[in-house]
Amino acid sequence: MISSFFGKTKPINYIVLSVFLFLLYGLFLILNWNLEPEHFSFSLEILVLAVLLLTLFLINQIVKTEKVTEFSSFAMLFFVLFLLAFSEALADKNGIFTNFFLMLAVWRLLAIKSIKNVKHKIFDASFLICVASLFYEWALLFLILVFVVINVYERKTVKNWMVPLIAIITVFVLTLGITALLGTPDFFEERFRFPIGFLTDGALGQNSMLSILIYVSLIGILSSLVFLQVRRKGGGKLVPLRILFLAFAIGSIMAFLIPDGTGTILITFFPAAVFATNFLETIKKPRIRELVVVVMIVAPILIFVQTL
């Protein structure tokens, strides 16, 4: 049974999903080889693939450490399936790098619940968000998440509210120095333009925008069902899930703000995978759970085949 296989956290689960992700990325490159062959860089593609595989490993570690789901490989599975459904996101390398740094930032924010080394975790999260903004400027919206977490856990400590500012200045100074050495003094002016994608002509009528809207709506409904179950059971997962839902909401806003935001929807895949996993965990009957897993696997495959 598929559900019983991915219901475990053995190394074989990670290996299977890594191989599938490798094949998916390889197939994507082959299918899109003729689009821009002059811009193809083998070393860059290897780096992007390595980041995707690290992202998969990162998901597994966050789930285990922060206990936002039960011990299983479903979160990794759903991340790969979302990537399969929105395979065009693989072409957006900036989106892949942005997602990686933002996931690290979210992990640091989730870790604040232990109330240990809070200032260090706030700085790390803010620093990583600022680094992510070097790829997509709207990633700075995730600083909202930092202040929300501070308000939840350590709002009485005034110094905590100043830490994100220190992280912003640190990244600015480091980037300014690097760009000066590389001879690109106009980096900030060219990068931080903050475009608003949905205001462009015909943007909301694009198939990619409609797909994103349907996806966001479905995850929103799924999240609501999960929150109803979590409130009944308790167990300390409510606050971390709220943080992840806010991360999902901010990522969704980014997808609509950035022109052709199919690539940036990748940022929402991790929190969406967590909520999909939690929803699956509420299904107690094995046959129904197996049916739901099969549907969740088949649907992205059909979507991917349709885009070929």
LINZIGI-V463025 format. One record per pair of residues at least 4 apart in sequence whose C-alpha atoms are under 8 Angstrom apart, sorted by sequence separation. I is the first residue (numbers start at 1). GAP is how many residues later the second one is. If there is no record, write none. Layout:
# LINZIGI-V463025
i->I gap->GAP
i->I gap->GAP
This chain:
# LINZIGI-V463025
i->1 gap->4
i->2 gap->4
i->3 gap->4
i->4 gap->4
i->9 gap->4
i->10 gap->4
i->11 gap->4
i->12 gap->4
i->13 gap->4
i->14 gap->4
i->15 gap->4
i->16 gap->4
i->17 gap->4
i->18 gap->4
i->19 gap->4
i->20 gap->4
i->21 gap->4
i->22 gap->4
i->23 gap->4
i->24 gap->4
i->25 gap->4
i->26 gap->4
i->27 gap->4
i->28 gap->4
i->29 gap->4
i->32 gap->4
i->33 gap->4
i->36 gap->4
i->41 gap->4
i->42 gap->4
i->43 gap->4
i->44 gap->4
i->45 gap->4
i->46 gap->4
i->47 gap->4
i->48 gap->4
i->49 gap->4
i->50 gap->4
i->51 gap->4
i->52 gap->4
i->53 gap->4
i->54 gap->4
i->55 gap->4
i->56 gap->4
i->57 gap->4
i->58 gap->4
i->59 gap->4
i->60 gap->4
i->61 gap->4
i->62 gap->4
i->63 gap->4
i->64 gap->4
i->67 gap->4
i->73 gap->4
i->74 gap->4
i->75 gap->4
i->76 gap->4
i->77 gap->4
i->78 gap->4
i->79 gap->4
i->80 gap->4
i->81 gap->4
i->82 gap->4
i->83 gap->4
i->88 gap->4
i->92 gap->4
i->93 gap->4
i->94 gap->4
i->95 gap->4
i->96 gap->4
i->97 gap->4
i->98 gap->4
i->99 gap->4
i->100 gap->4
i->101 gap->4
i->102 gap->4
i->103 gap->4
i->104 gap->4
i->105 gap->4
i->106 gap->4
i->107 gap->4
i->108 gap->4
i->109 gap->4
i->112 gap->4
i->117 gap->4
i->118 gap->4
i->119 gap->4
i->120 gap->4
i->121 gap->4
i->122 gap->4
i->123 gap->4
i->124 gap->4
i->125 gap->4
i->126 gap->4
i->127 gap->4
i->128 gap->4
i->129 gap->4
i->130 gap->4
i->131 gap->4
i->132 gap->4
i->133 gap->4
i->141 gap->4
i->142 gap->4
i->143 gap->4
i->144 gap->4
i->145 gap->4
i->146 gap->4
i->147 gap->4
i->148 gap->4
i->149 gap->4
i->150 gap->4
i->151 gap->4
i->157 gap->4
i->158 gap->4
i->159 gap->4
i->160 gap->4
i->162 gap->4
i->163 gap->4
i->164 gap->4
i->165 gap->4
i->166 gap->4
i->167 gap->4
i->168 gap->4
i->169 gap->4
i->170 gap->4
i->171 gap->4
i->172 gap->4
i->173 gap->4
i->174 gap->4
i->175 gap->4
i->176 gap->4
i->177 gap->4
i->178 gap->4
i->179 gap->4
i->180 gap->4
i->186 gap->4
i->187 gap->4
i->188 gap->4
i->189 gap->4
i->196 gap->4
i->199 gap->4
i->202 gap->4
i->205 gap->4
i->206 gap->4
i->207 gap->4
i->208 gap->4
i->209 gap->4
i->210 gap->4
i->211 gap->4
i->212 gap->4
i->213 gap->4
i->214 gap->4
i->215 gap->4
i->216 gap->4
i->217 gap->4
i->218 gap->4
i->219 gap->4
i->220 gap->4
i->221 gap->4
i->222 gap->4
i->223 gap->4
i->224 gap->4
i->225 gap->4
i->226 gap->4
i->227 gap->4
i->228 gap->4
i->229 gap->4
i->230 gap->4
i->234 gap->4
i->237 gap->4
i->238 gap->4
i->239 gap->4
i->240 gap->4
i->241 gap->4
i->242 gap->4
i->243 gap->4
i->244 gap->4
i->245 gap->4
i->246 gap->4
i->247 gap->4
i->248 gap->4
i->249 gap->4
i->250 gap->4
i->251 gap->4
i->252 gap->4
i->253 gap->4
i->254 gap->4
i->255 gap->4
i->256 gap->4
i->257 gap->4
i->261 gap->4
i->262 gap->4
i->265 gap->4
i->268 gap->4
i->269 gap->4
i->270 gap->4
i->271 gap->4
i->272 gap->4
i->273 gap->4
i->274 gap->4
i->275 gap->4
i->276 gap->4
i->277 gap->4
i->278 gap->4
i->279 gap->4
i->284 gap->4
i->285 gap->4
i->286 gap->4
i->287 gap->4
i->288 gap->4
i->289 gap->4
i->290 gap->4
i->291 gap->4
i->292 gap->4
i->293 gap->4
i->294 gap->4
i->295 gap->4
i->296 gap->4
i->297 gap->4
i->298 gap->4
i->299 gap->4
i->300 gap->4
i->301 gap->4
i->302 gap->4
i->303 gap->4
i->304 gap->4
i->8 gap->5
i->9 gap->5
i->62 gap->5
i->63 gap->5
i->64 gap->5
i->112 gap->5
i->132 gap->5
i->133 gap->5
i->149 gap->5
i->150 gap->5
i->155 gap->5
i->179 gap->5
i->180 gap->5
i->198 gap->5
i->204 gap->5
i->205 gap->5
i->230 gap->5
i->255 gap->5
i->256 gap->5
i->283 gap->5
i->284 gap->5
i->63 gap->6
i->83 gap->6
i->89 gap->6
i->90 gap->6
i->112 gap->6
i->133 gap->6
i->154 gap->6
i->155 gap->6
i->179 gap->6
i->197 gap->6
i->198 gap->6
i->203 gap->6
i->204 gap->6
i->255 gap->6
i->258 gap->6
i->283 gap->6
i->6 gap->7
i->63 gap->7
i->64 gap->7
i->83 gap->7
i->89 gap->7
i->132 gap->7
i->133 gap->7
i->230 gap->7
i->231 gap->7
i->254 gap->7
i->255 gap->7
i->5 gap->8
i->63 gap->8
i->132 gap->8
i->179 gap->8
i->230 gap->8
i->255 gap->8
i->112 gap->9
i->130 gap->9
i->176 gap->9
i->255 gap->9
i->280 gap->9
i->111 gap->10
i->112 gap->10
i->129 gap->10
i->130 gap->10
i->150 gap->10
i->254 gap->10
i->255 gap->10
i->129 gap->11
i->150 gap->11
i->227 gap->11
i->254 gap->11
i->63 gap->12
i->109 gap->12
i->280 gap->12
i->60 gap->13
i->108 gap->13
i->109 gap->13
i->129 gap->13
i->251 gap->13
i->252 gap->13
i->108 gap->14
i->129 gap->14
i->147 gap->14
i->251 gap->14
i->60 gap->15
i->252 gap->15
i->59 gap->16
i->60 gap->16
i->108 gap->16
i->109 gap->16
i->251 gap->16
i->252 gap->16
i->59 gap->17
i->108 gap->17
i->126 gap->17
i->251 gap->17
i->146 gap->18
i->105 gap->19
i->106 gap->19
i->248 gap->19
i->249 gap->19
i->56 gap->20
i->105 gap->20
i->126 gap->20
i->248 gap->20
i->104 gap->21
i->105 gap->21
i->125 gap->21
i->143 gap->21
i->247 gap->21
i->248 gap->21
i->223 gap->22
i->56 gap->23
i->105 gap->23
i->248 gap->23
i->25 gap->24
i->104 gap->24
i->105 gap->24
i->122 gap->24
i->247 gap->24
i->248 gap->24
i->102 gap->26
i->245 gap->26
i->22 gap->27
i->101 gap->27
i->102 gap->27
i->244 gap->27
i->101 gap->28
i->122 gap->28
i->101 gap->30
i->102 gap->30
i->101 gap->31
i->21 gap->32
i->99 gap->33
i->98 gap->34
i->18 gap->35
i->97 gap->35
i->98 gap->35
i->118 gap->36
i->216 gap->36
i->98 gap->37
i->102 gap->37
i->109 gap->37
i->127 gap->37
i->130 gap->37
i->18 gap->38
i->97 gap->38
i->98 gap->38
i->115 gap->38
i->122 gap->38
i->126 gap->38
i->130 gap->38
i->95 gap->40
i->109 gap->40
i->113 gap->40
i->123 gap->40
i->127 gap->40
i->131 gap->40
i->94 gap->41
i->95 gap->41
i->98 gap->41
i->112 gap->41
i->119 gap->41
i->122 gap->41
i->123 gap->41
i->126 gap->41
i->127 gap->41
i->130 gap->41
i->14 gap->42
i->94 gap->42
i->118 gap->42
i->122 gap->42
i->126 gap->42
i->14 gap->43
i->123 gap->43
i->124 gap->43
i->127 gap->43
i->212 gap->43
i->52 gap->44
i->66 gap->44
i->119 gap->44
i->123 gap->44
i->127 gap->44
i->48 gap->45
i->51 gap->45
i->55 gap->45
i->62 gap->45
i->66 gap->45
i->51 gap->46
i->58 gap->46
i->209 gap->47
i->48 gap->48
i->48 gap->49
i->51 gap->49
i->226 gap->49
i->212 gap->50
i->209 gap->51
i->208 gap->52
i->209 gap->52
i->223 gap->52
i->226 gap->52
i->208 gap->53
i->209 gap->53
i->212 gap->53
i->219 gap->53
i->222 gap->53
i->223 gap->53
i->226 gap->53
i->229 gap->53
i->137 gap->54
i->208 gap->54
i->222 gap->54
i->225 gap->54
i->136 gap->55
i->137 gap->55
i->135 gap->56
i->137 gap->56
i->138 gap->56
i->203 gap->56
i->219 gap->56
i->223 gap->56
i->226 gap->56
i->134 gap->57
i->137 gap->57
i->203 gap->57
i->219 gap->57
i->222 gap->57
i->198 gap->58
i->14 gap->59
i->17 gap->59
i->21 gap->59
i->28 gap->59
i->197 gap->59
i->198 gap->59
i->200 gap->59
i->13 gap->60
i->17 gap->60
i->24 gap->60
i->196 gap->60
i->197 gap->60
i->198 gap->60
i->196 gap->61
i->197 gap->61
i->198 gap->61
i->9 gap->62
i->14 gap->62
i->28 gap->62
i->195 gap->62
i->196 gap->62
i->197 gap->62
i->8 gap->63
i->9 gap->63
i->17 gap->63
i->195 gap->63
i->196 gap->63
i->197 gap->63
i->7 gap->64
i->8 gap->64
i->9 gap->64
i->195 gap->64
i->197 gap->64
i->7 gap->65
i->8 gap->65
i->25 gap->65
i->6 gap->66
i->7 gap->66
i->6 gap->67
i->7 gap->67
i->6 gap->68
i->6 gap->71
i->149 gap->94
i->145 gap->98
i->145 gap->101
i->145 gap->102
i->142 gap->105
i->142 gap->108
i->141 gap->109
i->139 gap->115
i->138 gap->116
i->138 gap->119
i->138 gap->120
i->110 gap->130
i->110 gap->133
i->106 gap->138
i->106 gap->141
i->99 gap->165
i->102 gap->165
i->96 gap->167
i->99 gap->167
i->103 gap->167
i->95 gap->168
i->96 gap->168
i->99 gap->168
i->68 gap->169
i->95 gap->169
i->98 gap->169
i->67 gap->170
i->96 gap->170
i->92 gap->171
i->95 gap->171
i->68 gap->172
i->91 gap->172
i->92 gap->172
i->95 gap->172
i->68 gap->173
i->89 gap->173
i->90 gap->173
i->88 gap->174
i->89 gap->174
i->88 gap->175
i->89 gap->175
i->86 gap->176
i->89 gap->176
i->89 gap->177
i->83 gap->183
i->83 gap->186
i->82 gap->187
i->79 gap->190
i->79 gap->191
i->79 gap->193
i->79 gap->194
i->75 gap->195
i->78 gap->195
i->76 gap->197
i->75 gap->198
i->78 gap->198
i->74 gap->199
i->75 gap->199
i->78 gap->199
i->75 gap->201
i->75 gap->202
i->74 gap->203
i->69 gap->205
i->68 gap->206
i->69 gap->208
i->70 gap->208
i->69 gap->209
i->59 gap->211
i->70 gap->211
i->85 gap->214
i->81 gap->215
i->85 gap->215
i->81 gap->216
i->84 gap->216
i->85 gap->216
i->84 gap->217
i->87 gap->217
i->82 gap->218
i->85 gap->218
i->86 gap->218
i->81 gap->219
i->85 gap->219
i->81 gap->220
i->84 gap->220
i->31 gap->277
i->3 gap->286
i->3 gap->287
i->2 gap->288
i->1 gap->289
i->3 gap->290
i->2 gap->291
i->2 gap->292
